[in-house]
Amino acid sequence: MSLYDETIPTFTRMLTNLEAWLVEAKEMATAREFDPEQLLTSRLFVDQFTLRRNIQSTCDTAKLAGARLLEVEAPVHEDGESTLPELEARIADVKRFLSGLDRAAVDAASGRVMTPSFLQGMSIVTDDYVREFAIPNFFFHLTTSYAILRSCGVKLGKRAYLGTLSLKKAE
């Protein structure tokens, strides 16, 4: 499987699912007559990130993976979002960025050695970065966002998590 196929379509699809979860969260809050913005400060445990920060981290992982593979600048987000619409705009911005990444260019990054600043002077091969950091980190923050929403009472099931599948009629 190519680097592009391992990352960009999956990030985009799961960010779309995250958008749908936030719609469900707003609908649940409205039905229960509380401000949906209260959900943003929810967390699973006191030493973990809030829903807001997990959504930001999910977005950051996706955009930075794409940018690092292509050695381009990622969109800048100041982490100042304080409302669901602002977070939804961030998700949409990351999806737009990902949609503009060239498949051949991403695939051409395979095997390149990179030195992202967060590795503090250490290097990693792009393929290892994708498999060992980008994908697991993306899903960690995405799944934590899902779990926070579920713990707040948002009715999400496995189908909402998985989203649309590429189903075809059996022959």
C-alpha positions as CSV (number, residue, x, y, z in Angstrom):
1,M,0.0,0.0,0.0
2,S,1.3,3.5,-0.8
3,L,2.0,6.2,1.7
4,Y,-0.9,8.2,0.2
5,D,-3.3,5.3,0.5
6,E,-2.2,4.7,4.1
7,T,-2.8,8.3,5.2
8,I,-4.8,10.9,3.3
9,P,-8.0,9.0,2.4
10,T,-8.3,7.5,5.9
11,F,-7.6,10.9,7.7
12,T,-10.1,12.6,5.5
13,R,-12.8,9.9,6.0
14,M,-12.3,9.9,9.7
15,L,-12.4,13.7,10.0
16,T,-15.7,13.5,8.1
17,N,-16.9,11.1,10.8
18,L,-15.7,13.4,13.5
19,E,-17.8,16.2,11.9
20,A,-20.8,14.0,12.0
21,W,-20.2,13.2,15.7
22,L,-20.2,16.9,16.5
23,V,-23.5,17.3,14.8
24,E,-24.9,14.5,16.9
25,A,-23.4,16.1,20.0
26,K,-25.1,19.4,19.2
27,E,-28.4,17.7,18.6
28,M,-28.1,15.8,21.9
29,A,-27.3,18.9,23.8
30,T,-30.3,20.8,22.3
31,A,-32.6,17.9,23.1
32,R,-31.4,17.9,26.7
33,E,-31.5,21.7,26.8
34,F,-27.9,22.5,27.6
35,D,-25.3,24.5,25.8
36,P,-23.3,22.1,23.5
37,E,-20.2,24.2,24.1
38,Q,-20.0,22.7,27.6
39,L,-18.9,19.5,25.9
40,L,-15.6,21.0,24.8
41,T,-14.2,21.0,28.4
42,S,-15.2,17.4,29.0
43,R,-12.4,14.8,29.4
44,L,-12.2,11.2,30.4
45,F,-9.9,11.8,33.4
46,V,-8.5,14.9,35.1
47,D,-5.0,14.4,33.6
48,Q,-6.2,13.9,30.0
49,F,-6.9,16.4,27.3
50,T,-10.3,17.9,26.9
51,L,-12.6,17.2,23.9
52,R,-11.4,20.5,22.4
53,R,-7.7,19.6,22.6
54,N,-8.3,16.1,21.3
55,I,-10.1,17.5,18.3
56,Q,-7.3,20.0,17.7
57,S,-4.7,17.2,18.1
58,T,-6.6,14.9,15.6
59,C,-6.5,17.7,13.1
60,D,-2.9,18.6,13.8
61,T,-1.7,15.0,13.3
62,A,-3.5,14.7,9.9
63,K,-2.3,18.0,8.5
64,L,1.3,17.7,9.9
65,A,1.6,14.2,8.5
66,G,0.7,15.4,5.0
67,A,2.9,18.5,5.3
68,R,5.9,16.5,6.6
69,L,5.6,13.9,3.9
70,L,5.7,16.7,1.2
71,E,8.1,19.0,3.1
72,V,5.6,21.9,2.9
73,E,4.0,24.2,5.5
74,A,0.9,23.0,7.1
75,P,-2.1,25.3,7.7
76,V,-1.6,27.3,10.9
77,H,-4.2,27.0,13.6
78,E,-3.6,28.9,16.8
79,D,-5.6,26.5,19.1
80,G,-7.9,29.3,20.1
81,E,-11.1,27.6,19.1
82,S,-13.7,28.0,21.9
83,T,-16.8,26.9,20.1
84,L,-18.0,23.9,18.1
85,P,-18.4,25.9,14.9
86,E,-14.8,27.1,15.2
87,L,-13.6,23.5,15.7
88,E,-15.8,22.4,12.7
89,A,-14.1,25.1,10.6
90,R,-10.7,23.7,11.7
91,I,-11.7,20.2,10.6
92,A,-13.0,21.5,7.3
93,D,-9.7,23.5,6.8
94,V,-7.6,20.4,7.4
95,K,-9.8,18.4,5.0
96,R,-9.3,21.1,2.3
97,F,-5.5,20.9,2.9
98,L,-5.5,17.2,2.6
99,S,-7.6,17.2,-0.6
100,G,-4.9,19.3,-2.2
101,L,-2.1,16.9,-1.6
102,D,-0.8,15.2,-4.7
103,R,-0.9,11.4,-4.5
104,A,2.3,10.9,-6.6
105,A,4.2,13.4,-4.4
106,V,3.1,11.8,-1.2
107,D,4.0,8.3,-2.5
108,A,7.4,9.7,-3.7
109,A,8.2,10.5,-0.1
110,S,8.5,6.8,0.7
111,G,11.9,5.9,2.1
112,R,13.0,9.5,2.7
113,V,14.6,10.2,6.1
114,M,13.0,13.0,8.0
115,T,13.9,14.9,11.1
116,P,10.7,16.5,12.6
117,S,11.3,19.0,15.3
118,F,9.3,17.0,17.9
119,L,11.9,14.2,17.6
120,Q,14.5,16.5,19.1
121,G,17.3,15.9,16.6
122,M,16.5,12.3,15.9
123,S,15.5,11.0,12.4
124,I,13.0,8.6,11.1
125,V,12.1,7.1,7.7
126,T,8.8,8.4,6.4
127,D,7.2,5.0,6.2
128,D,8.1,4.3,9.8
129,Y,6.8,7.8,10.8
130,V,3.5,7.1,9.2
131,R,3.1,3.6,10.7
132,E,4.6,4.2,14.1
133,F,3.5,7.7,14.9
134,A,1.1,9.5,12.5
135,I,-1.6,6.8,12.2
136,P,-1.5,5.7,15.8
137,N,-1.5,9.3,17.1
138,F,-4.3,10.3,14.8
139,F,-6.5,7.4,16.0
140,F,-5.6,7.9,19.6
141,H,-6.9,11.5,19.6
142,L,-9.9,10.6,17.4
143,T,-10.9,7.7,19.5
144,T,-10.5,9.7,22.7
145,S,-12.8,12.4,21.2
146,Y,-15.3,9.6,20.4
147,A,-15.1,8.2,23.9
148,I,-15.5,11.7,25.5
149,L,-18.7,12.3,23.5
150,R,-20.0,8.8,24.4
151,S,-19.2,9.4,28.1
152,C,-21.3,12.6,27.8
153,G,-24.3,10.7,26.5
154,V,-24.0,11.3,22.8
155,K,-25.6,8.3,21.1
156,L,-22.8,7.1,18.8
157,G,-22.2,3.5,17.9
158,K,-19.7,1.5,16.0
159,R,-21.4,2.5,12.7
160,A,-20.9,6.2,13.5
161,Y,-17.3,5.5,14.3
162,L,-16.6,3.6,11.1
163,G,-18.7,5.9,8.9
164,T,-19.4,5.0,5.3
165,L,-17.8,1.8,4.0
166,S,-16.8,1.1,0.4
167,L,-19.4,-1.6,-0.1
168,K,-20.2,-3.2,-3.4
169,K,-22.8,-5.8,-4.3
170,A,-21.5,-9.3,-4.0
171,E,-21.2,-11.1,-7.4
